[in-house]
Structures are given as structure tokens and as C-alpha cells.
């Protein structure tokens, strides 16, 4: 019989819920452990939210990306992927028409 606890299933939390949890830690001075317990969160999830909130406020680690920067990076990566796909299609079409015209 296993004595390990099952992993918490992944849940989606609203931005408002995350902001309230972060506020309890950063503004109200509650411990991360207590907030995590009270809100039935993993400490690592809460720590991630707190770290990101600090970064977004300009008090994060050097080189850490803000939420806006992360969103922009994700968008740019999607655009690069799309452009590469389009370039490959055009390259194949050009090769096809070059073969057809000879």
C-alpha cells in the first residue's frame, strides 16, 4: 500500500484569484506556506505567482521577463513559425513552377 499523497490535479485559476493570493503575501505579510494552505494551493504555484508579480512590478530578478514580455515573445514565436511555414510553401511552389516551365 502506497503512503505517498496523490499529486494535485492541475487547476486553472483566474487572474483575480492569483492577484488576491499574491496580495496576501506581498501586501498583507502572510507567509507563503499559510496562504498556500488556506487557499489549497501548492507552494510552488504560489511562489511562481509571487515571483512573476515582483518581476511585473520591476522588482524581479535581473533578466526576468514581465508578463507582457512573455506574451510578446510567445506572439513573436508564433509569427516566426507561420512565416517559416509560408516561406517553405513559397520555396516549394517556386521549385514546382521552375520544373514545369522547362
N, C-alpha and C positions, 0 to 999 in steps of 0.2 A: 504494500500500500504506500503510495507516494505522499510525502508530507510537505511537498512544495506547493505554494499558492499558485493558482492559475493566473496567467497574465491577464491584466485588464484588457478588455476589448477596446479597440480604437473607437473613440467617440469624436464627433465634430462639436466644437464649441463655438458659440457666436463671438464676434469681436467684442461685444458688450460684456459678455461673461469673462473673457480674458482680461479686458481692461479693468474690471472690478477686482479680479483676483490680484492683478499686478498692483492696483491701488492699495489693497490691503497690506501688501508687503512694503511698497515704497513710501507710501504716504501715511499709513496708519501704524507702521512699525511692527506689524505682526510677523512672526517667524514664518519662514517658508514651510517648515515642517507642519506647523499648526494650520496654516492656510490650506496646504495640500490635503491634510486630514479632514478639515472642516468641509471642504468642497469636493471631497472624494476624487482628488487628482493624484497623478504620480508626481513626485517631487521633481523629476526630470522635466516633465511638461511645464510645470510652473516656473522652473528655473530658466527654461528656454524663453518663455514669455517675458520674464523679468529682464533677462539679458537683452532681448530684442527691444523692449521698451526703453531701456537705458541707451541703447545704440540710436534709436529713433530720436531721443532727446539730446543727442550729441555727447553723451557721457559713456559711450561704449568703448570697447577695445579698439585700438588703432587698427585701421583696415577693415573693420567690421562693416557690413553693408546694412544700410537702413532698409526698412520695409519697401519704401519707394524704389530704392536702387535694386533690390531683389526683383521687384515686379518688372522694372525696366529691363533688367538683364534677361529675365525669362522671355519677355516680349521680343527682345533682340535675337535671342537664340531661336525662337520660332521663326522669325523673319529670315534668318540666315539659312535655316533648314529649308524653308519654302523657296528661297532664291536658288539654293544649290539644286533643288529638285527641278526647278524651272530651267536652269542652265543646262542640266543633263538632258532634259527633253529637247531643248533647242539644239544642243550638240548632236543628238541622235537624228533629229529632223534634218539638220544641215547635211549630215553624212548620207542620209537616205536620198535626199534630193540631188546630192552630188553624184551618187551612183546612178540615179535614174537619168541624169542629163548626159551621161557618157555613152 
